[in-house]
């Protein structure tokens, strides 16, 4: 297994669940479980791993040290993707993304992870209220057992 698509296929039927590891300021590892999806990067057109977050710790780590590892597993099969996180959100402006583009990007990531919603206006309102941030990762390395 060497591609991002192959790695993510392990969790495609399980809401794209992955353990994401970031680096704290004291050089220890912070890990959390996130729903991920694969999307096309809005600016580069490349296939990227994406998730949405609003947690203070993970965002602070990624702003200061954007390197991360995402690990996927199904049973004893596992794969990991390492790369640099690119943040896009209300507190992490990108020149290629306006507020409407962010609204659409957050929806795209949510649905890529298998999410559905009965009231998209409510979804958009909550994402804006919570200042959710899109995390896009172009892997520099993908490996597995």
N, C-alpha and C positions, 0 to 999 in steps of 0.2 A: 504494500500500500504506500503510494508516494504522493498522491494528489490530495488537495483540500476536499474535493468532492468525494473521494473515496473515504477519507477520514470522517467527514460529516455524515456520510451514509450510515455509519454505525448508530447514530442517534436520531436519524431523520424521522423515525416512527415514535420517538419519545420526546417530542417538543424541542428537539435540538439541544437537550440538556448537556452542558459541559461544565467542567470545573475550570475556572479561570484563575490563574495565579499571577499576582502582581508583586512588585518589590516595594516594601516599606522603606522609609528614610533610614531606619536602623539596620537595613540590609537583611531583614527577615522576610519571609514569604507570607503574603496574605492571600487566602484562597476563598472563593465563593462559587456557588452554583448559579448558573445563568441559563436562560433560554437563548439559543443562538439560531441564526439562519444564514444562508448563503445568498448574497445579492450581487448585483453589478454596481460597482462604485460609481456614483453619479458624475464624478469629474474625470476619472481615468478610464472607465469602461472595463476595468479588471474585475475578476471574480474575487470577492472578499468575504471573510467571516464577519458577521455583524451581530451586535446585541445592543440593548438599550439599558441604561442604568441611571440611577440618581443617588446612589449611595455615596456618602461623603468620603469614606475611606478609599474605596476603589477609585473614585474620580481623582481624589488628591494624589494617590499613588501614580495614576496614569498621566496626570498633568505634569508631574515632576519627573517620572521615569516611565515613559510610554511602552517599554518592552513588556510583553506578556506571553504566557503560554496557556493555551486552551487544550484540555484533555477530554477526549470522548471515549466512552466504552459501552460495550454490549457484552454482558457476561465477562469472560476472560479476555476478549479481544479489546484492544485499546489503540488509540492513535492520539498524537499530540501535534498541535500546530503552534509554532512560535512566530512572533512578528511584532511589528511596531504598531501601536494603537494610534489611530487618528480620531480625534474627538470632534463631534459636530453637535452643537446645541446652543441654547440661549446664552450660556456662559462660555462657550467655546466656538466662537464665530469662525466660519470658513468663507473664503472669498467666492467659492463656487456654490454657496447655499444661502438662499434667502428664507424668510420665515415660512412661506408657503412650501418651499422645497423641503424644509425640515419637517413640517407636518406630514408631507407625503412620505418622506424617508422613514420616519418613525412607524408609520402604518406598514410600509413595505417590509421593514425588519420584523415587525410583529407577525405579519402573515407568513413571512418566510420561515419563521419558527413554528408555524402551525397554528397561530392564534386566529381567532375569529371574534367578531364583536357585533352585537345587535344594534348598537347606537354609536356610530363613528363620530358624531359630533361630541358626544360625551367622552369618548376615548380621547379625542383631540384636546378637549378642555382639561382633562386630568393630566395628560402629558405636559401641557403648557403650565398648568398650576404647579406641578411637581418639578418643573424645569428639567425634564428628562433629556438625556444626552445619548446620541447615537455613537457607538464605538465601532469603527471599521478597522479590520486587521487584514493587511496584505501579508500572507505568510512568507517568511524567509526560509523556513524549514518545516517540513512535515515528516513525521516518522511514526512507526508503529511496531507492534510485536509480531 
